[in-house]
Amino acid sequence: MTLRLTRTALILVVITALAFGLRVTHLDTQGLWSDEFTSLGRAMLAPSELLRDLPVEHVPLYFWLLHCWTLAAGSSDFALRFLSVIWGTLAVPLLYALGRRLVARPAAVMAAFLLAINPFQVWYSQDTRMYSMLVGLGLMALWALDVALTEPDRRVVAGGVYVAACVAAMYTHYYGALIPVFGLLWGTARMMYPRDGVSRQRRTQAQTLLLASAGIGLLCIPWLARVVHLGEYNSPVAPLSANPLDYAAMYAFGTTLPDHAFLWLGVGAVILTLVGLASLFLWARERSDYAGIDLAVIAIAVPLCMAAALLSRGSTFHPRYFIMVAPVYSLILAQAILALNRRSVALSGATVVFLVAGAAYSLNLWYTDDHYAKSLDKEYMTLIQENSGPNTAILADGPRLSALERYGSDEFDSVINLRGRLRQQGPAAEIGAVAEAAADHPIVWLITRPPDESDNVKAWLDTHGFQALREEFEAYTVYAYSFPDAIVTPQPPSAIDGSAPVALTWAAGPNPAKPDDIVDVELRWLPHGSLPPDSKVSLRLYDANGNLAWQRDREPDDGALSTQNWQAGDVVEDRLALGIPGDLTPGVYTLRVILYEPEHQQELLNATLGQLAVRP
């Protein structure tokens, strides 16, 4: 027996280490998102000031704890999120401890493993919010309640832990009130099936449950005066779904999945949930102990009933508010695996592969795919820092200025918020501010959300500046524009091939340039016939051996001057810039431009503009 316990403990340590590793992986790769900035702002307040200014929709305990944490660990992205990592990791052994009291040891170990790799739990364990704390407190409360109701010699201490965990949960989030509700329903159900059948035990359980519930209620009275105003708060979160498949897929595989995978993984998760519930019921009937199936039914039924009620009222909601349900769901899935193993080792193995592969797929998308990123503020600010010096202006049309400041905008000379007061003053004031920034800074960046309200700003920048860079992010498009003091007179190319009905002149400077310089290139197209629509321009730099050293393709004037609108006699000015790579070998390079039809990659014109010298 001792050897068996030691082996189980070792396995649990490995699983907990795995949970920790998944939760710290890429912990600070992404920048903070809006809710995390809210947490940071409140954590920076003194406890009394926080309590005074706290809006009605929040309760203070997590923010107080985060305040103390930042005093010790600092306020870097990694440090802020690490508090949630601790709670998310702690939940794994807590689920094992609870599961060991309700199901067989292998199922409890498997449940801990499934929780460790659960993408939904990993997401919130990497979030500077209170949800992973709710998970840990919920598991602690349920474990303590089971001990208090079934072990008389530990009743007082365990009951105290239960009360403390429930009260802490309710002062962490309003939906933390579900934890004592689960406890009350589960405790009542447990009294119907006392393990030894003695009526005195039932009375003791009832007293324990009533005293604990009363204690929780008394300790939460100070907050009731605020609760009555909660109905005045209009939540901005997405509409609620009452579809059980959505919850099954989300709590098993997270939210970082494409729609088609979410559907099929959800179907599999629902089937396994039904198998697990059936197995829990049979397990309970064999042992005349229904604690496991009671908790599973309560943890599923209560949230779904609440979801249906909220949906009928047209309320808005987010499934994270039921995050304390997810660990019990892992227990149900683990029981399903154990039941299938009794039938077929191959079938249970395939089920484990299905759950692990689905979790791995979701986690990989979370770690690597910008489509699922919380925020890319840090990424585009890094891009700006790497491609410009301090004498730079940033035009922000959408992102929070606090995010820009956190990730380095104070390193630059000017940051202009295009939203708010400036936009309210009208287009003239907006363009005036942009023109002033361009006059004072050789590099101007525009961060805008497409489709954007800054079309007039971008049009002005395209007309007066040279677009050096365009980078697409999930929420924003980032542009860099160069504003040189002067540019040389346009001249014809040194050589030109192709049958396109268009002539070309060009100008570029500075020449010579050096690595990391921006060379501004003006192309003047003079059509004398029709061209294929949506043709693209490819600006290229070749070394002395004819090897391609740099290339940029785009539609003329970034799509504002589509070739389908070119008319004979027009002069189409297309301004763009060439960023000389910092590692480019000094020498003489050839600058070439190709006009081509992108669908069939057909060259319409191939012009050798001239030479560009790159000096050390």
KAVEN-V990524 format. One line per field, one symbol per residue. phi: phi as a letter, one per 40 degrees, with the letter a starting at -180 (. if undefined). burial: 1 if it has 9 or more other C-alpha atoms within 8 Angstrom, else 0. Layout:
phi: ???
burial: ???
This chain:
phi: .cccccccccccccccccdccccccfdbccccbdccccccccccccdccdcccccccbbcccccccdcccccbgbcdccdccdcdccccccccccccccccbbcddccccccccccccccccdccbbcbccccccccccccccccccccbbdcbccccccccccccccccccadcccccccdccccccccccbccbgcccccccccccccccccccccccddcccccccccccbccccdcbbcdccccccccbgbcacdccdccccccccccccccccccccdcccbfbcdccccccccccccccccccccccgcbabcccbcccdcccccccccccccccccacccccccccdcccccccccccccbcccbccabdcccccdcccbacccbbbbbbhccccccccbhcccbcabbcccgccccchdcccccccccccccbcbbbbbbbccbcbdccccccccbbbccabbcbcbbbbbbbbbccabccdacccaabhbccababaaaacacbbdgcbccbbbbcbcbacbdcfcbbbcbbbcccgccbaaabacdffgcbdccbcbdgcbccbbabbccdcbccdibbbcbbbbacccbfccbabbccibbcbcc
burial: 0000000100010011011101110010011100011011011010000100010100111111011011000110111111111111111111111111001000111111111111111111111111111111111111111111110001100111111111111111110110110111111111101100000011011101100110110001000000001100000000010100111111111101100001101110110110111011101110001111111111110011001101100011110011111111111111111111100010111011001101111111110011001011111111011001001111111110001110111001101011100110100011100100110011111111100000011101110011111100100111111110001001001001000011011111111111110111111111110110111111111111000110100111101011110111000111111111000001111111111111000011111111011110
